[in-house]
Structures are given as structure tokens and as C-alpha cells.
Amino acid sequence: MITLTLLHPIQSVPVQSWCFESESVVRIGRSNDNDVIIYSAVVSRHHVELWNHPYGWEIINFGANGTYVDDRPIAQVSLADGMTIRLGNSGPKIRIRVGATTVPPTKITRPPHSELADKKDEVSKENSTTWSQTGGIIEDYEHGALTQIDLD
């Protein structure tokens, strides 16, 4: 898991976060086809890519204005948990958390399998509906409702 947090330009407090569970590549840039879209004049359309390798995450710069770690320009470096990158010399800062979650896990308790099956049968019987499709009209016979659906 990797979590990216956009930081406020002056106060360095979180403004927005993105969490990626199983992606092997995360793309950041100004273009709408990126995983993380940041609208800034110094951010390139396809600014950086984060790659998840078996040995860890790395960042690759593609931005015309560069990508900086600790005020030093980088081309390609391994990511460390808590690292902050800057897109462009004076652009937005992103804090990177690797393998960390910001939300505590929720404990889910489930009834035994037989109980689940019984509940499913009860719900199925209560909510059964016969549907018929004719000429773009779908009729819910049990509830007497008609719903127009465009089938084209």
C-alpha cells in the first residue's frame, strides 16, 4: 500500500490524500489520465511515476520542471516511508507513506455460514420480483411499477 498526501504550500498540513492498495504503477501529473491529478503550472502533464518493485517503491521523474527530494533534483530514486517530494522547483509537495494506513482497520464479525445462508434465503423471499422486458419497458409485477429504460 502507498498513500500520497498533497501538502499545503505554506503550512505543510495535509490538503488531500490518495491511497493505492495494489497498483504496480501510480502516475502523477496535470493530465486527466493520471492516477493523481494536480493542476499547477509547474506540474507536467505526466510528471512522475511511482513503480512498485519486489524490493520496494521507486520514483521516476518525467517532468520538464523536475522533481525534488530534500531540495535536490532527482531522476530516479527509491522511496522511503515519510519522504516528501516536490513537483518542480517551487511546485506542490507530496508526502509519501509506504505500507502505512492512516485509518485503523475495522473489525468485521460474521455469523457462521449456516446463519448467513438462512438470512440470504429470507431476504431472497422478501425481495423476489419478476421482471419482464418488452420494447424498452421493464415491469416490476410484484410492486406494480413500470420503469422506462433506454436499451439502445
Summary of the structure (lengths in Angstrom):
residues: 152
radius of gyration: 24.3
end to end distance: 40.6
largest distance: 68.1
contacts: 375
relative contact order: 0.15
helix: 9%
strand: 41%
